[in-house]
């Protein structure tokens, strides 16, 4: 146990025969259960885990490949059945250093946080050696995730080294969360709707010989589409259905004004092509709603930032 809390390590694994034993042996004695979810591997990942000799290990074999999110959800459910108080995600490729486990757990145990997450980009040197397009992509994705999830205090949303309390997990509809590579982003959306306190923990990445299986041409559209729809889902659930907040009023009013400005402005330009010219009043009918809409949306975002739980 860790400070009288039952800790479960949830390990999603797909074709990780080269690393799974290292993951198991590296977990400290403070981890009570190790739930390894073999996501339909074609190698002997599950067999190696089952014969590791560690009594803490519980292996689940998926009959179908669900994706990393599906494996994590399965692991969370089993860990809750075993009686865990906090579930921590450890990747099957041994990228997550268990030496930093106390840093993830202390804010939960001592300060009442419901969720903590590693942040690889915690200093100005974190981007050294990374191609510029990846730096740009990480910054862009992090900003998009901030706006969609409402956790403006968090960065590095794709980092899966996380800890979540059993209380929070029981409140979540786990089956409603995306199961692919967009799992981490969608998980944050669901947490924010429940106003779960979340915190970033500076933890450096640990890279080995593993090769990423992420296919960017599939992952980027999936994550982008989920963040776009998730933003409006969060606003509706949190600021309309839960309690009609001025945030929703400002946001939707601003968007309607922007829509009017775009349609009326386009019509004005079309009608004045050639020798004709638009009157001052006509131009103002297109420009003023845009400026008012911008101010309303900016106010909504400001209030959303202030309402961020963390």
C-alpha positions in Angstrom: 0.0 0.0 0.0 1.0 3.6 -0.4 0.1 5.8 2.6 -2.8 3.4 3.4 -4.1 3.5 -0.2 -4.5 0.4 -2.3 -2.6 1.0 -5.6 -3.3 -0.8 -8.8 -1.0 -0.6 -11.9 -3.1 -0.9 -15.1 -0.8 -2.0 -18.0 -2.3 -2.0 -21.5 -0.1 -4.2 -23.7 -0.1 -5.2 -27.4 2.9 -7.2 -28.7 5.1 -6.2 -25.8 6.8 -9.5 -25.2 10.2 -7.7 -25.2 9.2 -5.3 -22.4 6.4 -6.8 -20.3 8.7 -8.6 -17.8 10.7 -5.4 -17.3 7.5 -3.5 -16.6 6.4 -6.0 -13.9 9.8 -6.3 -12.2 10.2 -2.5 -12.1 7.0 -1.8 -10.2 7.7 -1.1 -6.5 6.3 -3.0 -3.5 3.8 -0.1 -2.9 1.8 -1.4 -5.9 -0.7 -3.9 -4.6 -2.1 -5.2 -8.0 -0.7 -5.3 -11.5 -3.5 -5.7 -14.0 -2.1 -6.5 -17.5 -4.5 -6.3 -20.4 -3.3 -8.2 -23.4 -5.0 -6.4 -26.3 -5.0 -9.4 -28.7 -1.3 -9.7 -29.1 0.2 -11.9 -31.8 3.2 -12.7 -29.6 3.5 -14.3 -26.1 3.0 -11.1 -24.1 0.2 -12.6 -22.0 2.1 -15.9 -21.3 5.2 -14.1 -20.2 3.2 -12.0 -17.8 1.3 -15.0 -16.4 4.6 -16.8 -15.8 6.4 -13.8 -14.3 6.2 -15.3 -10.8 4.8 -12.0 -9.3 1.7 -12.8 -7.2 0.4 -9.3 -7.8 -0.1 -9.9 -11.5 -3.6 -10.4 -13.0 -3.7 -11.0 -16.7 -6.7 -10.3 -19.0 -6.7 -11.5 -22.6 -8.8 -9.5 -25.1 -10.4 -11.7 -27.7 -10.4 -8.7 -30.1 -8.1 -5.7 -30.4 -9.8 -2.7 -28.9 -7.0 -0.1 -28.9 -5.1 1.3 -26.0 -8.2 3.0 -24.6 -10.2 -0.2 -24.6 -7.4 -2.0 -22.8 -7.1 0.7 -20.2 -10.9 0.7 -19.6 -10.8 -3.1 -19.1 -7.9 -2.7 -16.7 -9.7 0.0 -14.7 -12.8 -2.2 -14.3 -10.8 -5.2 -13.0 -8.7 -3.0 -10.6 -11.9 -1.6 -9.1 -13.2 -5.2 -8.6 -9.9 -6.0 -6.8 -10.5 -3.1 -4.4 -8.1 -0.5 -5.6 -8.1 3.1 -4.2 -5.9 4.6 -7.0 -5.3 3.3 -10.5 -2.0 4.2 -12.2 -1.4 3.6 -15.9 1.9 2.0 -17.0 2.5 1.4 -20.7 3.5 -2.1 -21.7 6.5 -0.8 -23.6 8.2 0.3 -20.3 8.3 4.0 -21.1 6.9 5.1 -17.7 9.4 5.3 -15.0 8.0 3.9 -11.7 10.5 6.0 -9.8 8.2 9.0 -10.2 5.1 7.1 -8.9 5.2 9.0 -5.5 5.0 12.3 -7.4 1.8 11.2 -9.1 0.3 9.8 -5.9 1.1 12.5 -3.3 -1.2 15.2 -4.7 -4.0 12.6 -4.7 -3.3 11.3 -1.2 -2.3 14.5 0.5 -4.1 17.3 -1.4 -7.4 15.7 -2.5 -6.8 15.7 -6.3 -8.8 13.1 -8.3 -6.4 12.9 -11.2 -2.8 13.5 -11.9 -0.9 13.3 -15.1 2.8 13.4 -16.2 4.0 16.3 -18.3 7.1 15.6 -20.4 7.4 19.3 -21.5 7.9 20.9 -18.2 11.0 23.0 -19.0 12.5 24.9 -21.9 14.9 22.0 -22.6 12.2 19.4 -23.0 11.9 20.0 -26.7 15.6 19.6 -27.4 16.3 17.0 -30.1 12.6 17.0 -31.2 11.9 17.9 -34.8 10.3 21.3 -35.2 7.1 19.8 -36.8 6.6 17.6 -33.7 7.1 20.6 -31.4 4.5 22.6 -33.3 2.2 19.6 -33.3 2.5 19.1 -29.6 1.9 22.8 -28.8 -1.1 22.9 -31.2 -2.6 19.7 -29.8 -2.1 20.9 -26.3 -3.9 24.2 -26.9 -6.8 22.4 -28.7 -7.1 20.0 -25.8 -7.1 22.9 -23.3 -10.0 24.5 -25.1 -11.9 21.2 -25.6 -11.4 19.6 -22.2 -11.5 22.8 -20.2 -8.3 21.9 -18.3 -6.4 25.0 -19.2 -3.8 24.2 -16.5 -2.8 20.9 -18.2 -0.3 20.3 -21.0 1.0 17.3 -22.9 -2.5 15.7 -23.2 -1.2 12.5 -25.0 0.9 11.5 -22.0 -0.7 8.3 -20.6 1.2 8.2 -17.4 -1.7 9.0 -15.1 -3.2 8.3 -11.7 -7.0 8.3 -11.0 -8.9 7.7 -7.8 -11.4 4.8 -7.6 -14.0 7.3 -6.5 -13.6 9.3 -9.8 -13.6 6.1 -11.9 -16.8 5.0 -10.4 -18.5 8.3 -11.3 -17.3 8.0 -14.9 -19.2 6.2 -17.6 -16.1 4.3 -18.7 -17.9 2.6 -21.7 -18.7 6.0 -23.2 -15.0 7.1 -23.5 -13.2 6.7 -26.8 -11.1 3.5 -27.0 -8.5 4.5 -29.6 -5.5 6.8 -29.4 -7.8 9.7 -28.6 -8.6 8.0 -25.2 -6.5 10.4 -23.1 -8.1 13.4 -24.7 -11.6 12.1 -24.3 -10.9 11.0 -20.7 -10.0 14.6 -19.8 -13.3 15.8 -21.3 -15.3 13.4 -19.1 -13.3 14.4 -16.0 -13.9 18.1 -16.6 -17.6 17.6 -16.9 -17.5 16.1 -13.4 -15.3 18.9 -12.1 -12.5 16.6 -11.1 -9.5 18.4 -9.7 -6.5 17.6 -12.0 -2.8 18.4 -11.9 0.2 18.1 -14.1 3.4 16.5 -12.7 6.8 17.2 -14.3 8.1 13.8 -15.3 10.7 13.2 -18.1 9.9 10.7 -20.8 11.9 7.4 -20.9 12.4 6.1 -24.4 13.9 2.7 -25.2 14.0 0.5 -28.3 10.3 0.4 -28.8 8.8 1.6 -32.1 5.7 3.6 -32.1 2.7 2.1 -34.0 0.9 5.4 -34.3 -0.3 6.2 -37.8 -0.6 10.0 -37.9 -2.8 10.1 -41.0 -5.4 8.2 -38.9 -4.8 9.5 -35.4 -4.8 13.3 -36.2 -8.3 13.3 -37.9 -9.7 11.1 -35.1 -8.3 13.3 -32.3 -9.3 16.5 -34.1 -12.8 15.4 -34.7 -13.2 14.2 -31.2 -11.9 17.4 -29.7 -14.2 19.5 -31.9 -17.4 17.5 -31.0 -16.1 17.1 -27.4 -15.9 20.8 -26.9 -19.6 21.4 -27.6 -20.5 18.2 -25.7 -18.7 19.5 -22.7 -20.3 23.0 -22.9 -23.7 21.5 -23.2 -23.3 19.0 -20.4 -21.5 21.4 -18.0 -22.8 24.9 -18.8 -26.3 24.2 -20.2 -27.7 21.0 -18.8 -25.9 21.1 -15.5 -26.6 24.7 -14.8 -27.3 27.4 -17.4 -24.2 29.4 -17.2 -23.3 32.8 -18.7 -20.4 31.0 -20.4 -22.9 29.2 -22.6 -24.9 32.4 -23.2 -21.8 34.4 -24.2 -20.4 31.6 -26.3 -23.5 30.8 -28.4 -24.5 34.4 -28.7 -21.0 35.2 -30.0 -21.1 32.3 -32.5 -24.5 33.5 -33.8 -23.1 37.0 -34.3 -20.1 35.6 -36.1 -22.4 33.5 -38.4 -24.5 36.6 -39.2 -21.3 38.6 -39.9 -20.0 35.9 -42.2 -23.2 35.4 -44.2 -24.1 39.1 -44.4 -20.5 40.1 -45.2 -20.3 37.5 -48.0 -23.6 38.7 -49.4 -22.4 42.4 -49.3 -19.2 41.5 -51.1 -21.1 39.6 -53.8 -23.6 42.5 -54.3 -20.9 45.1 -54.6 -18.6 43.4 -57.0 -18.0 45.7 -59.9 -18.7 49.5 -60.0 -21.1 49.4 -57.0 -19.9 50.1 -53.4 -21.4 49.3 -50.1 -22.7 52.0 -47.9 -21.2 52.7 -44.5 -24.3 51.3 -42.7 -24.1 48.1 -44.7 -20.4 47.6 -43.8 -21.2 48.3 -40.2 -23.9 45.6 -40.2 -21.2 43.1 -41.2 -18.3 44.3 -39.0 -20.0 45.3 -35.7 -21.6 41.8 -35.2 -18.1 40.3 -35.8 -16.5 42.5 -33.2 -19.3 41.9 -30.7 -19.1 38.2 -31.3 -15.4 38.2 -30.8 -15.8 40.0 -27.4 -18.5 37.6 -26.3 -16.5 34.5 -27.2 -13.4 35.9 -25.6 -15.4 36.5 -22.4 -16.7 33.0 -22.5 -13.2 31.5 -22.8 -12.0 33.7 -20.0 -14.8 32.5 -17.7 -14.1 28.9 -18.8 -10.4 29.3 -17.8 -11.4 30.6 -14.4 -13.8 27.7 -13.9 -11.1 25.1 -14.7 -10.9 22.6 -11.8 -7.4 22.2 -10.7 
